Amino acid sequence: MNVLIILGHPRTDSFCGALADAYGKGASEAGTEVRRLDLAKLDFDPDVHTPSPNQQAFEDDIRKARALILWAEHLVFVYPTWWGTLPALLKGFLDRVLTPHFAFNTCEGGTGYQGLLGGRSAQLITTMDTPPLIHRLVYRQPGRNAMARATLGFCSIRPVRSLVCGSVKDSSLHQRQRWLEQAHRQGRSLERGRITPGEKLRHKIGAWLKGMRLQFYPMTWLAYTAGALAAAPVDGVFGDSLFWLGYLCLFLLEVATVLINEVVDFPSDRNNRFFSTFTGGSRVLVEGLLSRRELQIGITLALAGAVASAAWLLTRTPSDTPAVLSVLGVMAILALGYTAPPLKQCYRGLGELDVALTHSIVVILCGYVFMGGAWNDPLPWLLGLPLLLAIVPSITLSGIPDLDADAAAGKRTLAVRLGQRGALWLCLVFTVLAAGAALMAQLLNLAEGAFAGIAYVVIPHATWLVWLLLKRMESGKPPGRIDGLMAASLTYVLWFGLFPLLRLAG
């Protein structure tokens, strides 16, 4: 392992210098190759005088420092905390060294930035006169947050762990010796690897949560709950284990669907430049956070859990077994068939309809039938139709940022088939149809009054969304990120789930 220790104190004979010595000794004993940079000994201008730091000539010491950072697998920063953050020397060093195209790049996807120093971890060792507990609770660790998140994390250096030594001014010789021993142990611990088992576990859990794309699940829950409430069980639904068992089955089915999408859509996701929270996949496979084998295991476990919970559900539901199996079968075929072969609906131009059905009428039917309702009752269908119409715009819009990558991968979404302008027109039409359906449901008191009052919020929202769609068409911009438009469309959908849920619950 290559370890670079960067001493950020302007005096090398400081206690920070002793901490750097202790850490370096422990790291050497752990069998790592240790190199060190004492910033006080470097010859460089800490100020950026040009519009871009890359336009300013790099001194020899800055070039050497950049080479060492690229060489290192583990970076150790030792510095005092002054005025809650870094010394000017260390801050100036970071300004000059961590420049665009070396530490990060701008990009169209994600947050708009891409860290370039991934695969490295870091250790912060800092001294302070403020008691660490006060620094953490009162000041909220501004210096650590700046280093760990806004600087190193921004450049994709993670994990970043820290050792805080304080209060130094009130410390005894014995206490300082204990801090030196701690620094030595931190260096020595590299013998077991630069990433601890706990950090690996947290990293893997985070990757799975990202891969599951939990941001899509609330809408399913709203529709399912509305369907369950419409069945009007005597004791309600939230305290009924049958309700939660049914949702567990659907939840696991959705997990399997999302993970299958991740595997099948890899060619498109890999080339997608405009990915965001709601478009372009979770990218856990593209970024190497999870392997294809891990995703396949996750799919198998999710499907096994869905089957087990469905079997348990059949023993609990008051509905006829054929009715429950029919509704679950339709849900499973449509959900898994969105990207899974042989159906691959989203590759045939049917993906948008597939998603609209599974997140509206079908999931409402699941809730309704699981809790004892009959599938052919008109109530769940009346609840689902306006929601279906409202979903079409958002799922169609999600294909616009992905348009070029999807087309190259042979994925025939509506955005690919119709082009951006045609897709926007389709979204506009369905936005108006959904608003009209909501108004009709309110005026005619359909679905047992589940849509009472909805027109007062849906029509203004639809007007705003139509204006945004027309504005996008008039702009003539090529396909790319449409985050604001996506947010407006997704929140539009929420009204069609919230109103029935609240009305039926009341």
C-alpha positions as CSV (number, residue, x, y, z in Angstrom):
1,M,0.0,0.0,0.0
2,N,1.2,3.5,-0.9
3,V,0.7,6.0,1.9
4,L,1.2,9.8,1.6
5,I,1.4,11.9,4.8
6,I,0.7,15.6,4.3
7,L,1.7,17.8,7.2
8,G,-0.4,21.0,6.9
9,H,1.1,22.8,9.9
10,P,3.3,25.8,9.0
11,R,5.8,24.6,11.6
12,T,7.3,21.2,11.2
13,D,8.4,21.0,14.9
14,S,4.8,21.3,16.1
15,F,2.8,18.6,17.9
16,C,1.2,18.0,14.5
17,G,4.6,17.1,13.3
18,A,5.0,14.6,16.1
19,L,1.6,13.1,15.2
20,A,2.7,12.7,11.6
21,D,5.9,11.0,12.7
22,A,3.9,8.6,14.9
23,Y,1.5,7.7,12.2
24,G,4.3,7.3,9.7
25,K,6.1,4.9,12.0
26,G,3.0,2.8,12.5
27,A,2.3,2.7,8.8
28,S,5.9,1.6,8.1
29,E,5.6,-1.1,10.7
30,A,2.4,-2.3,8.9
31,G,4.5,-2.9,5.7
32,T,3.3,0.1,3.7
33,E,5.5,2.4,1.6
34,V,5.3,5.8,3.3
35,R,6.2,9.2,1.7
36,R,5.7,12.6,3.3
37,L,5.0,16.1,2.3
38,D,5.7,18.9,4.7
39,L,3.9,21.9,3.2
40,A,6.0,24.3,5.2
41,K,9.0,23.2,3.2
42,L,7.4,23.5,-0.2
43,D,8.0,26.5,-2.5
44,F,4.6,27.5,-4.1
45,D,2.2,30.4,-4.2
46,P,-0.9,29.4,-2.3
47,D,-3.1,32.0,-4.1
48,V,-4.9,31.4,-7.4
49,H,-4.4,34.5,-9.5
50,T,-6.0,33.3,-12.8
51,P,-9.6,32.6,-13.7
52,S,-8.9,28.9,-13.7
53,P,-6.2,27.3,-11.4
54,N,-5.1,25.4,-14.5
55,Q,-4.0,28.6,-16.2
56,Q,-1.5,29.4,-13.5
57,A,2.0,27.9,-13.9
58,F,2.6,24.9,-11.6
59,E,5.7,25.2,-9.5
60,D,8.0,22.1,-9.3
61,D,6.8,21.3,-5.8
62,I,3.2,21.4,-6.9
63,R,3.9,19.1,-9.8
64,K,5.7,16.7,-7.4
65,A,2.8,16.9,-5.0
66,R,0.3,16.0,-7.7
67,A,2.4,13.0,-8.8
68,L,2.5,11.8,-5.2
69,I,-1.2,12.1,-4.8
70,L,-1.7,10.0,-7.9
71,W,0.9,7.5,-6.5
72,A,-0.8,7.2,-3.1
73,E,-3.7,4.8,-2.2
74,H,-4.1,6.3,1.2
75,L,-3.8,10.0,2.0
76,V,-3.1,11.3,5.6
77,F,-3.6,14.9,6.4
78,V,-2.2,16.2,9.7
79,Y,-3.1,19.8,10.6
80,P,-4.3,22.0,13.4
81,T,-7.9,23.3,13.5
82,W,-7.7,27.1,13.5
83,W,-10.9,29.1,13.6
84,G,-12.9,25.9,13.1
85,T,-11.2,24.9,9.9
86,L,-7.9,24.4,8.0
87,P,-4.7,26.5,8.2
88,A,-4.2,28.9,5.3
89,L,-1.2,26.9,4.2
90,L,-3.2,23.7,3.7
91,K,-6.1,25.5,2.1
92,G,-3.8,27.2,-0.4
93,F,-2.2,23.9,-1.1
94,L,-5.5,22.3,-1.9
95,D,-6.5,25.3,-4.1
96,R,-3.4,24.8,-6.2
97,V,-3.3,21.0,-6.3
98,L,-6.9,19.8,-6.6
99,T,-7.6,21.4,-10.0
100,P,-10.1,20.5,-12.8
101,H,-9.1,17.5,-15.0
102,F,-6.8,16.3,-12.2
103,A,-9.1,16.0,-9.1
104,F,-12.6,16.4,-10.8
105,N,-14.3,17.0,-14.1
106,T,-17.6,18.6,-14.9
107,C,-20.2,16.3,-16.5
108,E,-23.9,16.4,-17.7
109,G,-25.1,13.6,-15.3
110,G,-25.5,13.2,-11.6
111,T,-24.5,16.3,-9.6
112,G,-22.8,17.8,-12.6
113,Y,-19.3,16.9,-11.3
114,Q,-17.3,13.7,-11.4
115,G,-14.5,13.0,-8.9
116,L,-11.3,11.7,-10.5
117,L,-9.4,10.5,-7.4
118,G,-11.5,7.5,-6.6
119,G,-10.0,4.3,-5.3
120,R,-8.2,6.2,-2.6
121,S,-9.0,6.5,1.1
122,A,-8.0,9.2,3.6
123,Q,-7.2,9.8,7.3
124,L,-7.5,13.2,9.0
125,I,-5.5,13.9,12.1
126,T,-6.2,17.3,13.6
127,T,-5.4,19.1,16.8
128,M,-7.6,21.8,18.4
129,D,-8.0,23.9,21.5
130,T,-11.8,23.7,21.5
131,P,-13.0,20.6,23.3
132,P,-14.0,18.0,20.6
133,L,-17.5,17.5,22.0
134,I,-18.2,21.3,21.7
135,H,-16.6,21.3,18.2
136,R,-18.9,18.5,17.2
137,L,-22.2,19.5,18.8
138,V,-22.0,23.3,18.8
139,Y,-19.9,24.1,15.7
140,R,-20.9,21.0,13.7
141,Q,-17.3,20.2,12.7
142,P,-16.9,22.7,9.9
143,G,-13.3,21.8,9.2
144,R,-13.9,18.1,9.1
145,N,-17.0,18.5,6.9
146,A,-15.0,20.8,4.5
147,M,-12.2,18.2,4.2
148,A,-14.1,14.9,4.3
149,R,-17.2,15.9,2.2
150,A,-16.7,19.1,0.3
151,T,-13.1,18.5,-0.7
152,L,-11.9,14.8,-0.5
153,G,-15.4,13.3,-1.0
154,F,-16.1,15.7,-3.9
155,C,-13.0,14.2,-5.6
156,S,-14.3,10.7,-4.9
157,I,-11.8,10.0,-2.1
158,R,-13.6,7.8,0.4
159,P,-13.9,6.6,3.1
160,V,-12.4,9.5,5.1
161,R,-11.9,8.8,8.8
162,S,-10.6,11.2,11.4
163,L,-8.7,11.4,14.7
164,V,-9.3,14.6,16.8
165,C,-6.8,15.6,19.5
166,G,-8.1,18.2,21.9
167,S,-8.1,20.3,23.9
168,V,-4.4,20.6,23.3
169,K,-3.8,23.8,25.3
170,D,-5.1,22.1,28.5
171,S,-3.5,18.7,27.9
172,S,-0.9,17.0,30.0
173,L,2.3,15.3,28.8
174,H,0.5,12.0,29.5
175,Q,-2.5,13.0,27.4
176,R,-0.3,14.0,24.5
177,Q,1.6,10.7,24.7
178,R,-1.8,8.9,24.5
179,W,-2.6,10.9,21.3
180,L,0.7,10.0,19.8
181,E,0.0,6.3,20.6
182,Q,-3.4,6.6,19.0
183,A,-1.8,8.0,15.8
184,H,0.7,5.2,15.8
185,R,-2.1,2.6,16.2
186,Q,-4.0,4.2,13.3
187,G,-0.9,3.8,11.1
188,R,-0.3,0.3,12.3
189,S,-3.9,-0.7,11.6
190,L,-3.1,-0.4,7.9
191,E,-1.7,-3.9,8.2
192,R,-5.4,-5.0,8.1
193,G,-6.1,-2.9,5.1
194,R,-7.0,0.7,4.5
195,I,-10.8,0.0,4.6
196,T,-12.2,-1.6,7.7
197,P,-14.8,-4.4,7.6
198,G,-17.3,-2.0,9.0
199,E,-16.6,0.5,6.3
200,K,-16.9,-2.2,3.6
201,L,-20.2,-3.3,5.1
202,R,-21.6,0.3,5.1
203,H,-20.3,0.8,1.6
204,K,-22.1,-2.4,0.4
205,I,-25.3,-1.5,2.2
206,G,-25.2,1.9,0.6
207,A,-24.7,0.4,-2.8
208,W,-27.7,-2.0,-2.4
209,L,-29.9,0.9,-1.2
210,K,-28.8,2.9,-4.3
211,G,-29.4,0.0,-6.6
212,M,-32.9,-0.6,-5.2
213,R,-33.9,3.0,-6.2
214,L,-36.2,3.5,-3.2
215,Q,-37.3,6.9,-4.5
216,F,-39.8,5.1,-6.8
217,Y,-41.5,3.1,-4.1
218,P,-43.7,5.7,-2.3
219,M,-46.0,6.0,-5.4
220,T,-46.6,2.2,-5.4
221,W,-47.4,2.3,-1.7
222,L,-49.9,5.2,-2.1
223,A,-51.8,3.4,-4.9
224,Y,-51.7,0.0,-3.1
225,T,-53.0,1.6,0.2
226,A,-55.8,3.4,-1.7
227,G,-56.9,0.1,-3.1
228,A,-56.7,-1.6,0.3
229,L,-58.8,1.3,1.9
230,A,-61.3,1.1,-0.9
231,A,-62.0,-2.5,0.1
232,A,-63.3,-1.0,3.3
233,P,-62.1,-3.5,5.9
234,V,-64.0,-3.1,9.2
235,D,-60.8,-2.6,11.3
236,G,-58.9,-0.4,8.8
237,V,-55.7,-1.5,7.1
238,F,-52.7,-0.1,8.9
239,G,-53.1,-2.3,11.9
240,D,-53.8,-5.4,9.7
241,S,-50.9,-7.7,9.1
242,L,-52.5,-8.9,5.9
243,F,-52.1,-5.3,4.5
244,W,-48.4,-5.3,5.2
245,L,-47.9,-8.9,4.0
246,G,-49.4,-7.9,0.7
247,Y,-47.2,-4.9,0.4
248,L,-44.1,-6.9,1.3
249,C,-44.9,-9.2,-1.7
250,L,-45.2,-6.1,-4.0
251,F,-42.1,-4.5,-2.5
252,L,-40.0,-7.5,-3.2
253,L,-41.4,-7.8,-6.7
254,E,-40.5,-4.2,-7.3
255,V,-37.0,-4.8,-6.0
256,A,-36.5,-7.7,-8.4
257,T,-37.8,-5.5,-11.3
258,V,-35.5,-2.6,-10.5
259,L,-32.4,-4.9,-10.2
260,I,-33.4,-6.7,-13.5
261,N,-33.6,-3.3,-15.2
262,E,-30.1,-2.5,-13.9
263,V,-28.6,-5.7,-15.6
264,V,-30.6,-5.5,-18.9
265,D,-30.1,-1.7,-19.3
266,F,-26.4,-1.8,-18.7
267,P,-25.5,-0.9,-22.3
268,S,-27.7,2.1,-22.3
269,D,-26.8,3.2,-18.7
270,R,-23.1,3.0,-19.5
271,N,-23.4,5.5,-22.4
272,N,-25.9,7.8,-20.7
273,R,-24.5,11.3,-20.2
274,F,-27.6,12.8,-18.6
275,F,-28.3,10.5,-15.7
276,S,-30.0,11.8,-12.6
277,T,-32.0,10.6,-9.6
278,F,-35.0,9.6,-11.7
279,T,-33.3,8.7,-15.0
280,G,-30.4,6.7,-16.3
281,G,-30.6,3.8,-13.8
282,S,-28.9,3.7,-10.4
283,R,-25.5,3.1,-12.1
284,V,-24.3,0.7,-9.4
285,L,-23.2,-1.7,-12.2
286,V,-21.7,1.1,-14.3
287,E,-19.7,2.4,-11.3
288,G,-18.7,-1.0,-10.1
289,L,-20.5,-0.6,-6.8
290,L,-22.2,-4.0,-7.3
291,S,-21.2,-6.8,-9.6
292,R,-23.4,-8.5,-12.1
293,R,-23.3,-11.7,-10.0
294,E,-24.3,-9.7,-6.9
295,L,-27.3,-8.2,-8.7
296,Q,-28.3,-11.7,-10.0
297,I,-28.2,-13.0,-6.4
298,G,-30.3,-10.0,-5.3
299,I,-32.8,-10.7,-8.0
300,T,-33.1,-14.4,-7.0
301,L,-33.5,-13.5,-3.3
302,A,-36.1,-10.9,-4.0
303,L,-38.1,-13.2,-6.3
304,A,-37.9,-16.0,-3.7
305,G,-39.1,-13.6,-1.0
306,A,-41.9,-12.4,-3.2
307,V,-43.0,-16.0,-3.9
308,A,-42.8,-16.9,-0.2
309,S,-44.8,-13.9,0.9
310,A,-47.4,-14.5,-1.9
311,A,-47.8,-18.1,-0.6
312,W,-48.3,-16.8,2.9
313,L,-50.7,-14.2,1.6
314,L,-52.9,-16.9,0.0
315,T,-53.4,-18.4,3.4
316,R,-54.5,-15.2,5.0
317,T,-56.6,-13.3,2.4
318,P,-60.4,-13.6,2.5
319,S,-60.5,-13.4,-1.4
320,D,-60.7,-16.5,-3.6
321,T,-57.3,-18.0,-4.4
322,P,-57.8,-17.8,-8.3
323,A,-58.6,-14.0,-8.0
324,V,-55.5,-13.3,-5.9
325,L,-53.3,-15.4,-8.1
326,S,-54.7,-13.7,-11.3
327,V,-54.0,-10.2,-10.0
328,L,-50.5,-11.2,-8.7
329,G,-49.7,-13.0,-12.0
330,V,-50.6,-9.9,-14.1
331,M,-48.5,-7.7,-11.8
332,A,-45.5,-10.1,-11.9
333,I,-45.7,-10.5,-15.7
334,L,-46.0,-6.7,-16.4
335,A,-43.4,-5.7,-13.7
336,L,-40.7,-8.2,-14.6
337,G,-41.5,-8.0,-18.3
338,Y,-40.7,-4.3,-18.4
339,T,-37.1,-5.2,-19.2
340,A,-36.7,-8.9,-18.6
341,P,-36.7,-11.1,-21.7
342,P,-38.6,-12.4,-23.5
343,L,-41.1,-9.6,-23.2
344,K,-38.7,-6.6,-22.8
345,Q,-41.7,-4.2,-23.0
346,C,-39.5,-1.1,-22.8
347,Y,-37.5,-2.2,-25.8
348,R,-40.7,-2.6,-27.9
349,G,-42.3,0.8,-27.2
350,L,-44.7,-0.6,-24.6
351,G,-42.7,0.2,-21.5
352,E,-44.5,3.5,-20.7
353,L,-47.9,1.8,-20.8
354,D,-46.5,-1.1,-18.7
355,V,-45.3,1.3,-15.9
356,A,-48.5,3.3,-16.0
357,L,-50.6,0.1,-15.5
358,T,-48.5,-1.5,-12.8
359,H,-48.3,1.8,-10.8
360,S,-52.0,2.5,-11.1
361,I,-54.8,0.1,-11.9
362,V,-52.9,-3.1,-11.3
363,V,-51.4,-2.2,-7.9
364,I,-54.7,-0.7,-6.8
365,L,-56.4,-4.0,-7.7
366,C,-53.8,-5.8,-5.7
367,G,-54.6,-3.8,-2.6
368,Y,-58.4,-4.2,-3.2
369,V,-58.4,-7.9,-3.9
370,F,-55.9,-8.8,-1.1
371,M,-58.2,-7.2,1.5
372,G,-61.2,-9.0,0.3
373,G,-62.6,-7.0,-2.7
374,A,-63.7,-8.4,-6.0
375,W,-61.5,-7.7,-9.0
376,N,-64.5,-6.8,-11.2
377,D,-65.9,-4.2,-8.9
378,P,-65.9,-0.8,-10.6
379,L,-64.3,1.1,-7.6
380,P,-60.7,0.1,-8.1
381,W,-60.9,0.7,-11.8
382,L,-62.3,4.2,-11.2
383,L,-59.6,4.9,-8.7
384,G,-56.9,3.8,-11.1
385,L,-57.8,5.4,-14.4
386,P,-57.0,9.1,-13.5
387,L,-53.7,7.9,-11.9
388,L,-52.8,5.9,-15.1
389,L,-53.3,9.0,-17.2
390,A,-51.2,11.1,-14.9
391,I,-48.3,8.6,-14.9
392,V,-47.9,8.6,-18.6
393,P,-46.3,12.1,-18.9
394,S,-43.7,11.4,-16.2
395,I,-42.6,8.0,-17.5
396,T,-42.5,9.4,-21.0
397,L,-40.4,12.4,-19.9
398,S,-37.9,10.1,-18.2
399,G,-37.0,8.8,-21.6
400,I,-35.8,12.2,-22.9
401,P,-32.5,12.4,-21.0
402,D,-31.9,8.8,-21.9
403,L,-32.9,9.2,-25.6
404,D,-29.5,8.9,-27.3
405,A,-28.2,6.2,-25.1
406,D,-31.4,4.2,-25.4
407,A,-31.5,4.5,-29.2
408,A,-27.9,3.3,-29.4
409,A,-28.8,0.3,-27.3
410,G,-31.8,-0.6,-29.4
411,K,-34.3,0.4,-26.7
412,R,-37.4,1.7,-28.4
413,T,-39.0,4.0,-25.8
414,L,-41.6,6.4,-26.8
415,A,-39.0,9.2,-26.7
416,V,-36.9,7.2,-29.2
417,R,-39.9,6.4,-31.4
418,L,-41.5,9.8,-31.4
419,G,-38.4,12.0,-30.9
420,Q,-38.2,14.6,-28.2
421,R,-40.9,16.9,-29.6
422,G,-43.4,14.1,-30.2
423,A,-42.8,12.8,-26.7
424,L,-43.4,16.3,-25.2
425,W,-46.7,16.6,-27.2
426,L,-47.8,13.2,-25.9
427,C,-47.0,14.3,-22.3
428,L,-49.0,17.5,-22.8
429,V,-52.1,15.5,-24.1
430,F,-52.0,13.1,-21.2
431,T,-51.5,15.9,-18.7
432,V,-54.7,17.5,-19.9
433,L,-56.5,14.1,-20.0
434,A,-55.5,13.4,-16.4
435,A,-56.8,16.8,-15.3
436,G,-60.0,16.2,-17.2
437,A,-60.5,12.8,-15.6
438,A,-59.9,14.3,-12.1
439,L,-62.4,17.1,-12.8
440,M,-65.0,14.6,-14.1
441,A,-64.4,12.3,-11.0
442,Q,-65.0,15.3,-8.7
443,L,-68.1,16.6,-10.5
444,L,-69.8,13.2,-10.8
445,N,-68.6,12.1,-7.3
446,L,-67.1,9.0,-8.7
447,A,-65.1,6.3,-6.8
448,E,-67.2,7.0,-3.6
449,G,-66.0,10.6,-3.4
450,A,-62.3,9.6,-3.4
451,F,-61.5,12.6,-5.7
452,A,-63.5,15.2,-4.0
453,G,-61.7,18.6,-4.2
454,I,-58.8,17.3,-6.4
455,A,-59.6,19.6,-9.3
456,Y,-58.7,22.6,-7.2
457,V,-55.1,21.6,-7.1
458,V,-54.7,19.4,-10.2
459,I,-56.0,21.9,-12.7
460,P,-53.5,24.7,-11.6
461,H,-50.7,22.1,-11.5
462,A,-51.7,20.8,-15.0
463,T,-51.7,24.4,-16.3
464,W,-48.2,24.9,-15.0
465,L,-47.0,21.6,-16.4
466,V,-48.4,22.3,-19.8
467,W,-46.7,25.7,-19.8
468,L,-43.4,24.0,-18.9
469,L,-43.9,21.5,-21.7
470,L,-44.6,24.2,-24.3
471,K,-41.6,26.2,-23.0
472,R,-39.4,23.1,-23.5
473,M,-40.7,22.6,-27.1
474,E,-40.1,26.3,-28.0
475,S,-36.6,26.2,-26.6
476,G,-35.4,23.8,-29.3
477,K,-32.9,22.4,-27.0
478,P,-31.5,18.9,-27.8
479,P,-32.4,16.0,-25.5
480,G,-30.7,16.4,-22.2
481,R,-31.4,16.8,-18.5
482,I,-34.9,18.1,-17.7
483,D,-34.8,18.0,-13.9
484,G,-37.3,20.8,-13.3
485,L,-39.8,19.4,-15.8
486,M,-39.4,15.9,-14.2
487,A,-40.0,17.3,-10.7
488,A,-43.2,19.1,-11.9
489,S,-44.4,15.9,-13.6
490,L,-43.7,13.6,-10.7
491,T,-45.4,15.9,-8.2
492,Y,-48.4,16.1,-10.5
493,V,-48.7,12.3,-10.2
494,L,-48.7,12.5,-6.4
495,W,-52.1,14.3,-6.2
496,F,-53.8,11.3,-7.9
497,G,-52.5,9.0,-5.2
498,L,-52.8,11.3,-2.1
499,F,-56.4,12.4,-2.6
500,P,-57.9,8.9,-2.8
501,L,-55.8,7.7,0.1
502,L,-56.7,10.6,2.3
503,R,-60.4,10.6,1.3
504,L,-60.8,6.9,1.8
505,A,-58.8,6.9,5.0
506,G,-61.1,9.6,6.4
